[in-house]
Amino acid sequence: MPSKPVWLDFSLPVHNGMPVYPGDPPVRIEHFLEHGRDSLQASVLSMSCHAGTHLDVPRHYLPQGPSVDMLDPGRFTGPAYIAAAVYNGRGEINLDALDLSGLVPGDSLLLATGWDQNRGQAAYYQNIPCFAPGAGACLVQLQIGFFGLDLPTVGEAGSEPAAMHQTLLSRDIVIIESLSGLVPLVGKRVQLFAFPLLLPGSDGSPVRACGYLLGSNCILVPDGL
Protein backbone atom coordinates (compact mmCIF):
# COMPACT_ATOMS: atom_id res chain seq x y z
CA MET A 1 0.00 0.00 0.00
CA PRO A 2 1.42 3.46 -0.92
CA SER A 3 2.52 5.60 2.01
CA LYS A 4 2.47 9.32 2.67
CA PRO A 5 4.39 11.49 5.17
CA VAL A 6 2.90 12.56 8.47
CA TRP A 7 2.17 16.27 8.35
CA LEU A 8 3.29 18.57 11.17
CA ASP A 9 1.61 21.88 11.99
CA PHE A 10 3.94 24.64 13.19
CA SER A 11 1.24 27.35 13.41
CA LEU A 12 -0.36 29.19 16.29
CA PRO A 13 -4.17 29.14 16.33
CA VAL A 14 -5.84 32.41 15.35
CA HIS A 15 -8.75 33.35 17.60
CA ASN A 16 -10.80 36.35 18.57
CA GLY A 17 -9.02 38.59 21.08
CA MET A 18 -5.72 36.70 20.97
CA PRO A 19 -2.64 38.55 22.31
CA VAL A 20 -0.89 40.68 19.69
CA TYR A 21 2.33 42.65 19.52
CA PRO A 22 1.96 45.79 21.67
CA GLY A 23 0.42 48.59 19.61
CA ASP A 24 -0.92 46.32 16.87
CA PRO A 25 -4.65 46.22 16.15
CA PRO A 26 -6.63 43.45 17.87
CA VAL A 27 -7.65 40.24 16.14
CA ARG A 28 -11.40 40.10 15.58
CA ILE A 29 -13.37 37.15 14.22
CA GLU A 30 -17.12 37.53 14.09
CA HIS A 31 -19.95 35.53 12.54
CA PHE A 32 -22.14 37.84 10.48
CA LEU A 33 -24.28 34.85 9.54
CA GLU A 34 -25.01 32.11 12.07
CA HIS A 35 -26.62 28.69 12.16
CA GLY A 36 -29.94 28.83 13.98
CA ARG A 37 -30.57 32.39 12.84
CA ASP A 38 -29.50 32.17 9.22
CA SER A 39 -29.24 29.24 6.85
CA LEU A 40 -25.45 29.13 7.05
CA GLN A 41 -22.39 30.40 8.92
CA ALA A 42 -20.09 33.08 7.49
CA SER A 43 -17.38 35.04 9.27
CA VAL A 44 -15.40 38.25 9.00
CA LEU A 45 -11.73 38.42 10.03
CA SER A 46 -9.79 41.55 10.98
CA MET A 47 -6.12 41.28 11.95
CA SER A 48 -2.64 42.62 11.33
CA CYS A 49 -0.62 40.87 8.66
CA HIS A 50 1.91 40.26 11.46
CA ALA A 51 -0.38 38.63 14.03
CA GLY A 52 0.10 34.98 14.95
CA THR A 53 2.29 32.83 12.73
CA HIS A 54 3.30 35.07 9.85
CA LEU A 55 6.10 35.99 7.51
CA ASP A 56 7.95 39.23 6.82
CA VAL A 57 9.11 40.14 3.31
CA PRO A 58 11.50 42.96 2.31
CA ARG A 59 8.73 45.57 1.94
CA HIS A 60 8.20 45.36 5.73
CA TYR A 61 11.29 47.49 6.41
CA LEU A 62 12.56 48.48 2.95
CA PRO A 63 10.39 51.02 1.08
CA GLN A 64 11.50 49.73 -2.31
CA GLY A 65 11.72 46.09 -1.28
CA PRO A 66 9.57 43.38 -2.90
CA SER A 67 6.09 42.91 -1.45
CA VAL A 68 4.41 39.55 -0.87
CA ASP A 69 2.93 39.35 -4.35
CA MET A 70 6.27 40.10 -6.01
CA LEU A 71 8.04 37.01 -4.63
CA ASP A 72 7.92 33.65 -6.37
CA PRO A 73 5.73 31.16 -4.44
CA GLY A 74 8.73 28.83 -4.30
CA ARG A 75 10.31 31.23 -1.81
CA PHE A 76 7.84 30.09 0.83
CA THR A 77 8.67 26.41 0.83
CA GLY A 78 11.83 24.37 1.02
CA PRO A 79 13.96 22.08 3.17
CA ALA A 80 15.00 23.46 6.54
CA TYR A 81 17.17 22.32 9.43
CA ILE A 82 15.87 22.79 12.99
CA ALA A 83 18.52 23.96 15.48
CA ALA A 84 18.27 24.60 19.21
CA ALA A 85 18.96 28.11 20.47
CA VAL A 86 22.18 28.56 22.43
CA TYR A 87 22.56 31.44 24.89
CA ASN A 88 25.66 33.35 25.95
CA GLY A 89 26.43 34.59 29.46
CA ARG A 90 24.28 37.69 28.90
CA GLY A 91 21.22 35.63 28.01
CA GLU A 92 21.46 36.49 24.31
CA ILE A 93 20.94 33.93 21.56
CA ASN A 94 24.39 33.17 20.14
CA LEU A 95 24.06 31.93 16.57
CA ASP A 96 27.82 31.31 16.32
CA ALA A 97 27.38 28.47 18.84
CA LEU A 98 24.55 26.65 17.03
CA ASP A 99 24.96 22.99 16.20
CA LEU A 100 24.49 23.03 12.43
CA SER A 101 26.08 19.64 11.79
CA GLY A 102 22.89 18.41 10.14
CA LEU A 103 22.48 21.43 7.86
CA VAL A 104 22.56 20.39 4.20
CA PRO A 105 23.55 22.85 1.42
CA GLY A 106 20.37 24.47 0.20
CA ASP A 107 18.62 24.19 3.58
CA SER A 108 17.05 27.14 5.32
CA LEU A 109 17.08 27.42 9.11
CA LEU A 110 14.43 27.09 11.81
CA LEU A 111 15.41 28.07 15.36
CA ALA A 112 13.80 26.39 18.37
CA THR A 113 13.84 28.46 21.57
CA GLY A 114 10.77 27.02 23.32
CA TRP A 115 9.26 30.49 23.61
CA ASP A 116 6.01 29.17 22.13
CA GLN A 117 5.20 27.73 25.55
CA ASN A 118 3.99 31.29 26.30
CA ARG A 119 1.56 31.34 23.34
CA GLY A 120 -1.87 32.72 24.08
CA GLN A 121 -0.54 34.74 27.04
CA ALA A 122 0.47 38.37 27.41
CA ALA A 123 3.93 37.08 28.44
CA TYR A 124 4.48 35.96 24.85
CA TYR A 125 5.24 39.59 23.94
CA GLN A 126 7.18 40.49 27.09
CA ASN A 127 10.94 40.16 27.61
CA ILE A 128 11.37 38.45 24.25
CA PRO A 129 14.87 36.91 23.97
CA CYS A 130 17.19 38.90 21.75
CA PHE A 131 20.14 37.86 19.62
CA ALA A 132 23.80 38.60 20.22
CA PRO A 133 25.24 41.37 18.03
CA GLY A 134 26.11 40.18 14.56
CA ALA A 135 23.35 37.57 14.40
CA GLY A 136 21.90 38.96 11.19
CA ALA A 137 25.27 38.87 9.46
CA CYS A 138 25.77 35.30 10.67
CA LEU A 139 22.49 34.23 9.04
CA VAL A 140 23.40 35.99 5.79
CA GLN A 141 26.62 33.95 5.65
CA LEU A 142 24.58 30.73 5.78
CA GLN A 143 23.01 31.67 2.42
CA ILE A 144 19.51 30.61 3.51
CA GLY A 145 16.27 31.44 1.72
CA PHE A 146 14.24 31.85 4.89
CA PHE A 147 14.77 32.03 8.64
CA GLY A 148 11.97 30.79 10.88
CA LEU A 149 11.71 30.74 14.65
CA ASP A 150 9.27 30.37 17.53
CA LEU A 151 9.74 33.96 18.72
CA PRO A 152 7.30 36.70 17.68
CA THR A 153 10.09 38.95 16.38
CA VAL A 154 13.85 39.18 15.88
CA GLY A 155 16.26 41.75 17.24
CA GLU A 156 19.91 42.11 18.21
CA ALA A 157 20.99 43.32 21.63
CA GLY A 158 22.09 46.94 21.64
CA SER A 159 20.63 47.68 18.20
CA GLU A 160 17.52 49.40 16.96
CA PRO A 161 14.55 46.99 16.72
CA ALA A 162 14.58 47.28 12.93
CA ALA A 163 18.28 46.50 12.44
CA MET A 164 18.17 42.69 12.30
CA HIS A 165 15.07 42.74 10.10
CA GLN A 166 16.81 45.12 7.73
CA THR A 167 19.95 42.98 7.57
CA LEU A 168 17.99 39.86 6.63
CA LEU A 169 15.35 41.43 4.40
CA SER A 170 17.91 43.47 2.46
CA ARG A 171 19.58 40.16 1.55
CA ASP A 172 16.23 38.72 0.45
CA ILE A 173 15.88 36.36 3.43
CA VAL A 174 12.21 35.84 4.29
CA ILE A 175 11.53 35.81 8.05
CA ILE A 176 8.87 33.46 9.44
CA GLU A 177 7.91 34.37 13.01
CA SER A 178 5.77 32.82 15.76
CA LEU A 179 6.23 29.21 14.75
CA SER A 180 5.33 26.50 17.25
CA GLY A 181 6.34 22.95 18.09
CA LEU A 182 9.97 23.11 16.94
CA VAL A 183 11.68 21.97 20.16
CA PRO A 184 10.83 18.23 19.84
CA LEU A 185 12.28 18.25 16.32
CA VAL A 186 15.71 19.78 17.05
CA GLY A 187 18.40 18.21 14.89
CA LYS A 188 15.97 17.12 12.20
CA ARG A 189 15.22 18.39 8.72
CA VAL A 190 11.75 19.23 7.46
CA GLN A 191 10.14 20.30 4.24
CA LEU A 192 8.40 23.52 5.29
CA PHE A 193 5.41 25.15 3.61
CA ALA A 194 4.44 28.68 4.72
CA PHE A 195 2.49 30.24 1.88
CA PRO A 196 1.17 33.80 2.33
CA LEU A 197 -2.09 35.20 1.04
CA LEU A 198 -1.78 36.95 -2.30
CA LEU A 199 -1.82 40.51 -0.92
CA PRO A 200 -0.58 43.02 -3.51
CA GLY A 201 1.79 45.55 -1.96
CA SER A 202 1.77 43.85 1.45
CA ASP A 203 4.74 43.73 3.83
CA GLY A 204 3.80 40.33 5.23
CA SER A 205 1.02 37.82 5.70
CA PRO A 206 -0.40 35.31 8.14
CA VAL A 207 0.55 31.75 7.14
CA ARG A 208 -0.41 28.18 7.96
CA ALA A 209 3.10 26.82 8.48
CA CYS A 210 3.18 23.05 7.98
CA GLY A 211 5.65 20.44 6.89
CA TYR A 212 6.95 16.92 7.19
CA LEU A 213 10.20 15.29 8.22
CA LEU A 214 12.82 14.60 5.56
CA GLY A 215 15.23 11.74 5.01
CA SER A 216 15.56 8.88 7.47
CA ASN A 217 13.49 10.90 9.97
CA CYS A 218 10.42 10.87 7.73
CA ILE A 219 7.39 9.21 9.35
CA LEU A 220 5.10 7.48 6.84
CA VAL A 221 1.55 6.22 7.16
CA PRO A 222 -0.36 4.06 4.65
CA ASP A 223 -2.28 6.15 2.14
CA GLY A 224 -5.97 6.39 2.94
CA LEU A 225 -5.59 6.39 6.73
Contacts in CASP RR format, 6 or more apart in sequence:
PFRMAT RR
TARGET T0000
AUTHOR 0000-0000-0000
METHOD contacts of the structure
MODEL  1
MPSKPVWLDFSLPVHNGMPVYPGDPPVRIEHFLEHGRDSLQASVLSMSCH
AGTHLDVPRHYLPQGPSVDMLDPGRFTGPAYIAAAVYNGRGEINLDALDL
SGLVPGDSLLLATGWDQNRGQAAYYQNIPCFAPGAGACLVQLQIGFFGLD
LPTVGEAGSEPAAMHQTLLSRDIVIIESLSGLVPLVGKRVQLFAFPLLLP
GSDGSPVRACGYLLGSNCILVPDGL
1 222 0 8 1.000
1 223 0 8 1.000
2 222 0 8 1.000
2 223 0 8 1.000
3 220 0 8 1.000
3 221 0 8 1.000
3 222 0 8 1.000
3 223 0 8 1.000
4 220 0 8 1.000
4 221 0 8 1.000
4 222 0 8 1.000
4 223 0 8 1.000
4 224 0 8 1.000
5 212 0 8 1.000
5 213 0 8 1.000
5 218 0 8 1.000
5 219 0 8 1.000
5 220 0 8 1.000
5 221 0 8 1.000
6 212 0 8 1.000
6 213 0 8 1.000
6 219 0 8 1.000
6 220 0 8 1.000
6 221 0 8 1.000
7 210 0 8 1.000
7 211 0 8 1.000
7 212 0 8 1.000
8 185 0 8 1.000
8 190 0 8 1.000
8 210 0 8 1.000
8 211 0 8 1.000
8 212 0 8 1.000
8 213 0 8 1.000
9 208 0 8 1.000
9 209 0 8 1.000
9 210 0 8 1.000
9 211 0 8 1.000
10 53 0 8 1.000
10 179 0 8 1.000
10 180 0 8 1.000
10 181 0 8 1.000
10 182 0 8 1.000
10 192 0 8 1.000
10 209 0 8 1.000
10 210 0 8 1.000
10 211 0 8 1.000
11 53 0 8 1.000
11 179 0 8 1.000
11 180 0 8 1.000
11 207 0 8 1.000
11 208 0 8 1.000
11 209 0 8 1.000
11 210 0 8 1.000
12 52 0 8 1.000
12 53 0 8 1.000
12 116 0 8 1.000
12 119 0 8 1.000
12 120 0 8 1.000
12 178 0 8 1.000
12 180 0 8 1.000
14 27 0 8 1.000
14 29 0 8 1.000
14 45 0 8 1.000
14 47 0 8 1.000
14 51 0 8 1.000
14 52 0 8 1.000
14 206 0 8 1.000
15 27 0 8 1.000
15 29 0 8 1.000
16 27 0 8 1.000
16 28 0 8 1.000
16 29 0 8 1.000
16 30 0 8 1.000
17 26 0 8 1.000
17 27 0 8 1.000
17 28 0 8 1.000
18 27 0 8 1.000
18 51 0 8 1.000
18 52 0 8 1.000
18 120 0 8 1.000
19 120 0 8 1.000
19 121 0 8 1.000
19 122 0 8 1.000
19 124 0 8 1.000
19 125 0 8 1.000
20 26 0 8 1.000
20 27 0 8 1.000
20 47 0 8 1.000
20 48 0 8 1.000
20 51 0 8 1.000
20 52 0 8 1.000
20 125 0 8 1.000
21 48 0 8 1.000
21 50 0 8 1.000
21 51 0 8 1.000
21 125 0 8 1.000
21 152 0 8 1.000
21 153 0 8 1.000
22 125 0 8 1.000
24 48 0 8 1.000
24 50 0 8 1.000
24 51 0 8 1.000
25 46 0 8 1.000
25 47 0 8 1.000
25 48 0 8 1.000
26 46 0 8 1.000
26 47 0 8 1.000
27 45 0 8 1.000
27 46 0 8 1.000
27 47 0 8 1.000
27 48 0 8 1.000
27 51 0 8 1.000
28 44 0 8 1.000
28 45 0 8 1.000
28 46 0 8 1.000
28 47 0 8 1.000
29 43 0 8 1.000
29 44 0 8 1.000
29 45 0 8 1.000
29 46 0 8 1.000
30 43 0 8 1.000
30 44 0 8 1.000
31 41 0 8 1.000
31 42 0 8 1.000
31 43 0 8 1.000
32 42 0 8 1.000
32 43 0 8 1.000
32 44 0 8 1.000
33 39 0 8 1.000
33 40 0 8 1.000
33 41 0 8 1.000
33 42 0 8 1.000
34 41 0 8 1.000
35 41 0 8 1.000
47 206 0 8 1.000
49 199 0 8 1.000
49 202 0 8 1.000
49 203 0 8 1.000
49 204 0 8 1.000
49 205 0 8 1.000
49 206 0 8 1.000
50 56 0 8 1.000
50 60 0 8 1.000
50 177 0 8 1.000
50 203 0 8 1.000
50 204 0 8 1.000
51 206 0 8 1.000
52 152 0 8 1.000
52 177 0 8 1.000
52 178 0 8 1.000
52 206 0 8 1.000
53 176 0 8 1.000
53 177 0 8 1.000
53 178 0 8 1.000
53 179 0 8 1.000
53 180 0 8 1.000
53 194 0 8 1.000
53 206 0 8 1.000
53 207 0 8 1.000
53 208 0 8 1.000
53 209 0 8 1.000
54 176 0 8 1.000
54 177 0 8 1.000
54 178 0 8 1.000
54 204 0 8 1.000
54 205 0 8 1.000
54 206 0 8 1.000
54 207 0 8 1.000
55 76 0 8 1.000
55 146 0 8 1.000
55 174 0 8 1.000
55 175 0 8 1.000
55 176 0 8 1.000
55 177 0 8 1.000
55 194 0 8 1.000
55 196 0 8 1.000
55 204 0 8 1.000
55 205 0 8 1.000
55 207 0 8 1.000
56 165 0 8 1.000
56 169 0 8 1.000
56 174 0 8 1.000
56 175 0 8 1.000
56 176 0 8 1.000
56 177 0 8 1.000
56 203 0 8 1.000
56 204 0 8 1.000
57 65 0 8 1.000
57 66 0 8 1.000
57 67 0 8 1.000
57 68 0 8 1.000
57 71 0 8 1.000
57 169 0 8 1.000
57 174 0 8 1.000
57 196 0 8 1.000
57 202 0 8 1.000
57 203 0 8 1.000
57 204 0 8 1.000
58 65 0 8 1.000
58 66 0 8 1.000
58 169 0 8 1.000
58 170 0 8 1.000
58 172 0 8 1.000
59 65 0 8 1.000
59 66 0 8 1.000
59 67 0 8 1.000
59 68 0 8 1.000
59 201 0 8 1.000
59 202 0 8 1.000
59 203 0 8 1.000
59 204 0 8 1.000
60 165 0 8 1.000
60 169 0 8 1.000
60 203 0 8 1.000
60 204 0 8 1.000
61 162 0 8 1.000
61 165 0 8 1.000
61 166 0 8 1.000
61 169 0 8 1.000
62 166 0 8 1.000
62 169 0 8 1.000
62 170 0 8 1.000
65 169 0 8 1.000
66 172 0 8 1.000
67 199 0 8 1.000
67 200 0 8 1.000
67 201 0 8 1.000
67 202 0 8 1.000
67 203 0 8 1.000
67 204 0 8 1.000
68 196 0 8 1.000
68 197 0 8 1.000
68 198 0 8 1.000
68 199 0 8 1.000
68 200 0 8 1.000
68 201 0 8 1.000
68 202 0 8 1.000
68 203 0 8 1.000
68 204 0 8 1.000
68 205 0 8 1.000
69 198 0 8 1.000
69 199 0 8 1.000
69 200 0 8 1.000
69 201 0 8 1.000
69 202 0 8 1.000
70 201 0 8 1.000
71 174 0 8 1.000
73 195 0 8 1.000
75 145 0 8 1.000
75 146 0 8 1.000
75 174 0 8 1.000
76 146 0 8 1.000
76 174 0 8 1.000
76 193 0 8 1.000
76 194 0 8 1.000
76 195 0 8 1.000
76 196 0 8 1.000
76 207 0 8 1.000
77 191 0 8 1.000
77 192 0 8 1.000
77 193 0 8 1.000
77 194 0 8 1.000
77 195 0 8 1.000
78 108 0 8 1.000
78 146 0 8 1.000
78 191 0 8 1.000
78 192 0 8 1.000
78 193 0 8 1.000
79 104 0 8 1.000
79 106 0 8 1.000
79 107 0 8 1.000
79 108 0 8 1.000
79 189 0 8 1.000
79 190 0 8 1.000
79 191 0 8 1.000
79 192 0 8 1.000
79 214 0 8 1.000
80 107 0 8 1.000
80 108 0 8 1.000
80 109 0 8 1.000
80 110 0 8 1.000
80 146 0 8 1.000
80 148 0 8 1.000
80 189 0 8 1.000
80 190 0 8 1.000
80 191 0 8 1.000
80 192 0 8 1.000
81 100 0 8 1.000
81 102 0 8 1.000
81 103 0 8 1.000
81 104 0 8 1.000
81 107 0 8 1.000
81 108 0 8 1.000
81 109 0 8 1.000
81 110 0 8 1.000
81 187 0 8 1.000
81 188 0 8 1.000
81 189 0 8 1.000
82 110 0 8 1.000
82 111 0 8 1.000
82 112 0 8 1.000
82 182 0 8 1.000
82 185 0 8 1.000
82 186 0 8 1.000
82 187 0 8 1.000
82 188 0 8 1.000
82 189 0 8 1.000
82 190 0 8 1.000
83 98 0 8 1.000
83 99 0 8 1.000
83 100 0 8 1.000
83 103 0 8 1.000
83 109 0 8 1.000
83 110 0 8 1.000
83 111 0 8 1.000
83 112 0 8 1.000
83 186 0 8 1.000
83 187 0 8 1.000
84 98 0 8 1.000
84 99 0 8 1.000
84 111 0 8 1.000
84 112 0 8 1.000
84 183 0 8 1.000
84 186 0 8 1.000
84 187 0 8 1.000
85 93 0 8 1.000
85 98 0 8 1.000
85 111 0 8 1.000
85 112 0 8 1.000
85 113 0 8 1.000
85 114 0 8 1.000
85 129 0 8 1.000
86 93 0 8 1.000
86 94 0 8 1.000
86 95 0 8 1.000
86 97 0 8 1.000
86 98 0 8 1.000
86 99 0 8 1.000
87 93 0 8 1.000
87 94 0 8 1.000
87 129 0 8 1.000
88 94 0 8 1.000
88 97 0 8 1.000
88 132 0 8 1.000
90 132 0 8 1.000
90 157 0 8 1.000
91 129 0 8 1.000
92 129 0 8 1.000
92 130 0 8 1.000
92 131 0 8 1.000
92 132 0 8 1.000
92 157 0 8 1.000
93 111 0 8 1.000
93 113 0 8 1.000
93 129 0 8 1.000
93 130 0 8 1.000
93 131 0 8 1.000
93 132 0 8 1.000
93 135 0 8 1.000
94 131 0 8 1.000
94 132 0 8 1.000
95 131 0 8 1.000
95 132 0 8 1.000
95 134 0 8 1.000
95 135 0 8 1.000
95 136 0 8 1.000
95 138 0 8 1.000
95 139 0 8 1.000
96 132 0 8 1.000
96 138 0 8 1.000
98 111 0 8 1.000
99 187 0 8 1.000
100 109 0 8 1.000
100 142 0 8 1.000
102 187 0 8 1.000
102 189 0 8 1.000
103 109 0 8 1.000
103 142 0 8 1.000
104 189 0 8 1.000
106 143 0 8 1.000
106 144 0 8 1.000
107 144 0 8 1.000
107 189 0 8 1.000
108 144 0 8 1.000
108 145 0 8 1.000
108 146 0 8 1.000
108 147 0 8 1.000
108 148 0 8 1.000
108 192 0 8 1.000
109 139 0 8 1.000
109 142 0 8 1.000
109 144 0 8 1.000
109 146 0 8 1.000
109 147 0 8 1.000
109 148 0 8 1.000
110 147 0 8 1.000
110 148 0 8 1.000
110 149 0 8 1.000
110 179 0 8 1.000
110 182 0 8 1.000
110 190 0 8 1.000
110 192 0 8 1.000
111 147 0 8 1.000
111 148 0 8 1.000
111 149 0 8 1.000
111 150 0 8 1.000
111 151 0 8 1.000
111 182 0 8 1.000
112 149 0 8 1.000
112 150 0 8 1.000
112 181 0 8 1.000
112 182 0 8 1.000
112 183 0 8 1.000
112 185 0 8 1.000
112 186 0 8 1.000
113 129 0 8 1.000
113 149 0 8 1.000
113 150 0 8 1.000
113 151 0 8 1.000
114 150 0 8 1.000
114 181 0 8 1.000
114 182 0 8 1.000
114 183 0 8 1.000
115 124 0 8 1.000
115 128 0 8 1.000
115 129 0 8 1.000
115 150 0 8 1.000
115 151 0 8 1.000
115 152 0 8 1.000
116 150 0 8 1.000
116 178 0 8 1.000
116 179 0 8 1.000
116 180 0 8 1.000
116 181 0 8 1.000
116 182 0 8 1.000
118 124 0 8 1.000
119 178 0 8 1.000
119 180 0 8 1.000
124 152 0 8 1.000
125 152 0 8 1.000
128 151 0 8 1.000
128 152 0 8 1.000
128 153 0 8 1.000
129 151 0 8 1.000
130 155 0 8 1.000
130 156 0 8 1.000
130 157 0 8 1.000
131 154 0 8 1.000
131 155 0 8 1.000
131 156 0 8 1.000
131 157 0 8 1.000
131 164 0 8 1.000
132 156 0 8 1.000
132 157 0 8 1.000
133 156 0 8 1.000
133 157 0 8 1.000
133 158 0 8 1.000
133 159 0 8 1.000
134 156 0 8 1.000
135 154 0 8 1.000
135 155 0 8 1.000
135 156 0 8 1.000
135 164 0 8 1.000
136 156 0 8 1.000
136 164 0 8 1.000
136 167 0 8 1.000
136 168 0 8 1.000
137 167 0 8 1.000
139 147 0 8 1.000
139 167 0 8 1.000
139 168 0 8 1.000
139 173 0 8 1.000
140 167 0 8 1.000
140 168 0 8 1.000
140 171 0 8 1.000
140 173 0 8 1.000
144 173 0 8 1.000
145 172 0 8 1.000
145 173 0 8 1.000
145 174 0 8 1.000
146 173 0 8 1.000
146 174 0 8 1.000
146 175 0 8 1.000
146 176 0 8 1.000
146 192 0 8 1.000
146 194 0 8 1.000
147 154 0 8 1.000
147 168 0 8 1.000
147 173 0 8 1.000
147 174 0 8 1.000
147 175 0 8 1.000
147 176 0 8 1.000
148 175 0 8 1.000
148 176 0 8 1.000
148 177 0 8 1.000
148 179 0 8 1.000
149 176 0 8 1.000
149 177 0 8 1.000
149 179 0 8 1.000
149 182 0 8 1.000
150 178 0 8 1.000
150 179 0 8 1.000
150 180 0 8 1.000
150 181 0 8 1.000
150 182 0 8 1.000
150 183 0 8 1.000
151 177 0 8 1.000
151 178 0 8 1.000
152 177 0 8 1.000
152 178 0 8 1.000
153 161 0 8 1.000
153 177 0 8 1.000
154 164 0 8 1.000
154 165 0 8 1.000
154 168 0 8 1.000
154 175 0 8 1.000
154 177 0 8 1.000
155 161 0 8 1.000
155 163 0 8 1.000
155 164 0 8 1.000
155 165 0 8 1.000
156 163 0 8 1.000
156 164 0 8 1.000
165 175 0 8 1.000
168 175 0 8 1.000
169 175 0 8 1.000
176 192 0 8 1.000
176 194 0 8 1.000
176 207 0 8 1.000
176 209 0 8 1.000
179 209 0 8 1.000
185 213 0 8 1.000
188 213 0 8 1.000
188 214 0 8 1.000
188 217 0 8 1.000
189 213 0 8 1.000
189 214 0 8 1.000
189 215 0 8 1.000
189 217 0 8 1.000
190 211 0 8 1.000
190 212 0 8 1.000
190 213 0 8 1.000
190 214 0 8 1.000
191 211 0 8 1.000
191 212 0 8 1.000
191 214 0 8 1.000
192 209 0 8 1.000
192 210 0 8 1.000
192 211 0 8 1.000
193 209 0 8 1.000
193 210 0 8 1.000
193 211 0 8 1.000
194 207 0 8 1.000
194 208 0 8 1.000
194 209 0 8 1.000
194 210 0 8 1.000
195 207 0 8 1.000
195 208 0 8 1.000
196 202 0 8 1.000
196 204 0 8 1.000
196 205 0 8 1.000
196 206 0 8 1.000
196 207 0 8 1.000
197 205 0 8 1.000
197 206 0 8 1.000
199 205 0 8 1.000
212 218 0 8 1.000
212 219 0 8 1.000
213 219 0 8 1.000
END
